[in-house]
Amino acid sequence: MLNLKHTICPSCSTGCGITLISNNKELLGTYPYKRHEINEGKNCKNGRYCFTNYSFNKIDKPSIVNNGKLNESDFKSIIEQVIEDIKNVEPEQFGILCSGNSTNEELDLMKKFSKRYGNKLFLYENGFVNLDKTAASYDDINNSKTILIIGDLYDENPLVARRVIMAKENGAKVICADNENKNTTSINSNKYIQFDSVSEFLDSLDEEILDELNEDAIIIFNKVDNEENCQKISEIGLKTNAKILPIYKKCNSKGALNKIDSINLNELKEELKNIEVLLIVNENPLDYITKDDLNSVKKIVTVSYFKNDIVNKSEYVIPGKPWAFKEGSYTNSVNRNQNFKIAVPDIVNENLSEIEILMKISEKLDIDL
């Protein structure tokens, strides 16, 4: 029997509402959430197919990894082995790598765990930092007279770009800068600037563009080279009174950055040299570092409900629960907290949630959470 439940799209930080279609344990598809105020019944390609990793690339059982092959085991055996490995190193030699792919509740628990146990907690968000506790609203896009976009908003975050189109139809001037020769955002802009890097663009920002930025303007960016770019954009906003709206890569990047100080890439690589046991939760660090950067880590434990590159390099893999099988909250790019319930009800999913996994580890380590 088909089941339809409203939830929040996990594809990016826009925070769109979707209706998830499932049958027993299988996620089958999505349908736009017609009354959701952010996307107003529209979903982009990423939103429509957000369920596919959890349906066609999933990890069913806790596993021991040998030469890249997953050999199924059980939760009790794997968690006991992980506990033994953690106990065999000093707390500061044990690290947890988290990300904006986790819920606020999971991140709160990881932060509390690390504070009580004394291990390292790492967060890297693709060069983004938490600029402010508050962000521009999506309505600010509609009401802007000048919109500066850094990155390809139309292809990567179409539901935000939809508001840019509406503003343009109302007379707003749209300026886009990206490193592509031609993209969808450039075609829909009044002015397009191609750059080699975001850093180069910001360091040589045209005075003509600066003159366009004022209290009726907004800078929207979904691409940065590093954390310094974020600070530079923030400074431009303060100087010109333009509003700032970062569009983060992951569904809960803003929530993660609200809770945990991010680390830059070079610092992360240096820190990993002193880590012997690394617990990776809902993240694939091989998206931004190399396998060689993990050579000093003796044991990698990955919590992931679908296969990715880091799974093959791990010693143990523990499948958590996809967002559809649990409840929690994400904080979107405009700093709005959105709660979601279990979207696949009345199904007993034998996998432990990330919170249950952390609680079992903490109990064995005598950590009171």
Beta strands, then each sheet from edge to edge (+ up, - down):
strand 1: 3-8
strand 2: 17-23
strand 3: 26-32
strand 4: 63-66
strand 5: 69-72
strand 6: 94-98
strand 7: 120-123
strand 8: 146-150
strand 9: 173-178
strand 10: 191-194
strand 11: 217-221
strand 12: 243-246
strand 13: 277-281
strand 14: 299-303
strand 15: 316-318
strand 16: 328-331
strand 17: 337-340
sheet 1: 1+ 2- 3+
sheet 2: 5+ 4- 15+ 14+ 13+ 6+ 7+
sheet 3: 10+ 9+ 8+ 11+ 12+
sheet 4: 16+ 17-
end
